[in-house]
Amino acid sequence: MKKKLTICGKEYEVCTNAFCMFEYKKQFKTGIIADIGKMNEYNIKVEEIEKKCKQEGREEDIEKEVNKVALEEFDNIIQIPLQLAYIFIKTADRNFMSFEDWLTSIEDIKIEDSWIAEVTELAVNSFLGHGTGQPTETIKE
């Protein structure tokens, strides 16, 4: 699948295919599916927090509780989408710069950046077979 992705104001062509899985493991020494699973675990935690706070009538605590988990999981929440995005860009352009050089070109990353959700959804749709065009649901095991 090919598409355009905007990261921190720069547009990149991205491509997902079987090569991504090979290149991801080679580059980052971890599996793409395992890392998608880590992102899924975070999403499950957030859903559980929201559900619990609503059941207990503490809607005002949802943001505080979610932020607490986000801080605990910050490395995965940011690092994995960066790695996924890089591999998708590299797959579209085999001559693209190194991961480290690309990271130095990114000036500002926020956990709520829309590209993070886009790249995560692209990975799930491409590698876990959820490419129905419908919103992606969290996978509960």
C-alpha positions as CSV (number, residue, x, y, z in Angstrom):
1,M,0.0,0.0,0.0
2,K,1.3,3.5,-0.9
3,K,0.2,6.8,0.5
4,K,1.4,10.1,1.7
5,L,2.1,10.8,5.4
6,T,2.8,14.2,6.9
7,I,5.2,14.2,9.9
8,C,6.0,17.4,11.6
9,G,5.1,19.5,8.6
10,K,7.0,17.4,6.0
11,E,5.2,15.1,3.6
12,Y,6.6,11.7,2.9
13,E,5.6,8.9,0.6
14,V,5.2,5.7,2.5
15,C,4.8,2.1,1.4
16,T,3.9,-1.0,3.3
17,N,4.7,-4.5,2.0
18,A,6.4,-7.7,3.1
19,F,9.8,-6.0,2.9
20,C,8.9,-3.8,5.8
21,M,8.9,-6.7,8.2
22,F,12.3,-7.8,7.1
23,E,13.8,-4.3,7.2
24,Y,12.2,-3.5,10.5
25,K,13.7,-6.5,12.2
26,K,17.1,-5.9,10.6
27,Q,17.1,-2.2,11.6
28,F,15.6,-2.3,15.1
29,K,16.3,-5.9,16.3
30,T,12.7,-6.4,17.2
31,G,9.6,-7.6,15.2
32,I,7.1,-5.3,13.7
33,I,4.2,-7.4,15.0
34,A,5.7,-7.5,18.5
35,D,6.0,-3.7,18.5
36,I,2.4,-3.3,17.2
37,G,1.4,-5.5,20.1
38,K,3.1,-3.1,22.6
39,M,1.1,-0.2,21.1
40,N,-2.1,-2.3,21.4
41,E,-1.3,-3.0,25.1
42,Y,-1.1,0.7,25.7
43,N,-4.5,1.3,24.0
44,I,-6.1,-1.5,26.1
45,K,-4.8,0.2,29.3
46,V,-6.3,3.5,28.2
47,E,-9.6,1.9,27.4
48,E,-9.7,0.2,30.8
49,I,-8.9,3.5,32.6
50,E,-11.7,5.3,30.7
51,K,-14.2,2.5,31.4
52,K,-13.3,2.3,35.1
53,C,-13.4,6.0,35.7
54,K,-16.8,6.2,33.9
55,Q,-18.2,3.3,36.0
56,E,-17.1,5.0,39.2
57,G,-18.5,8.4,38.1
58,R,-15.0,9.9,37.9
59,E,-15.0,11.2,34.4
60,E,-12.9,14.2,35.5
61,D,-10.1,11.9,36.4
62,I,-9.8,10.2,33.0
63,E,-7.3,12.7,31.6
64,K,-5.1,12.6,34.7
65,E,-5.1,8.7,34.8
66,V,-4.4,8.4,31.0
67,N,-1.6,10.9,31.3
68,K,0.0,8.8,34.0
69,V,0.0,5.7,31.9
70,A,1.2,7.7,28.9
71,L,4.2,8.9,30.8
72,E,5.0,5.3,31.9
73,E,4.7,4.1,28.3
74,F,6.1,7.2,26.6
75,D,9.1,5.5,25.0
76,N,6.9,2.9,23.2
77,I,4.3,5.5,22.3
78,I,6.8,7.6,20.5
79,Q,9.6,5.3,19.5
80,I,7.6,2.6,17.9
81,P,5.6,4.9,15.6
82,L,8.9,6.7,14.6
83,Q,10.4,3.3,13.8
84,L,7.3,2.3,11.8
85,A,7.2,5.6,9.9
86,Y,10.9,5.3,9.1
87,I,10.6,1.8,7.7
88,F,7.5,2.8,5.7
89,I,9.4,5.8,4.2
90,K,12.5,3.7,3.6
91,T,10.4,1.1,1.8
92,A,9.0,3.7,-0.5
93,D,12.5,5.3,-1.1
94,R,15.4,2.8,-0.7
95,N,17.9,5.7,-0.9
96,F,16.3,7.5,2.1
97,M,18.7,8.8,4.8
98,S,19.6,6.8,7.9
99,F,17.2,6.6,10.8
100,E,19.5,8.7,13.0
101,D,19.7,11.4,10.3
102,W,16.0,11.4,9.8
103,L,15.4,11.8,13.6
104,T,17.7,14.8,13.7
105,S,15.5,16.4,11.0
106,I,12.4,16.1,13.2
107,E,12.2,19.2,15.4
108,D,9.0,18.6,17.5
109,I,7.1,15.5,18.5
110,K,4.0,15.5,20.6
111,I,2.2,12.4,21.8
112,E,-1.1,13.7,20.3
113,D,0.4,14.3,16.8
114,S,-2.1,12.9,14.3
115,W,0.7,11.1,12.3
116,I,1.3,8.8,15.2
117,A,-2.2,7.4,15.0
118,E,-2.0,7.3,11.2
119,V,1.2,5.3,11.1
120,T,0.0,2.9,13.8
121,E,-3.3,2.3,12.0
122,L,-1.4,1.8,8.7
123,A,0.8,-0.8,10.4
124,V,-2.2,-2.6,11.9
125,N,-4.2,-2.6,8.6
126,S,-1.1,-3.7,6.6
127,F,0.2,-6.5,8.9
128,L,-2.7,-7.7,11.0
129,G,-5.4,-7.8,8.2
130,H,-7.6,-5.1,9.5
131,G,-7.6,-3.2,6.1
132,T,-11.4,-3.0,5.9
133,G,-11.5,0.8,5.8
134,Q,-13.4,0.7,9.0
135,P,-12.0,2.3,12.2
136,T,-9.5,0.0,13.8
137,E,-10.6,-1.7,17.0
138,T,-8.1,-2.5,19.8
139,I,-7.2,-6.2,19.8
140,K,-7.9,-7.8,23.1
141,E,-6.3,-11.1,23.8
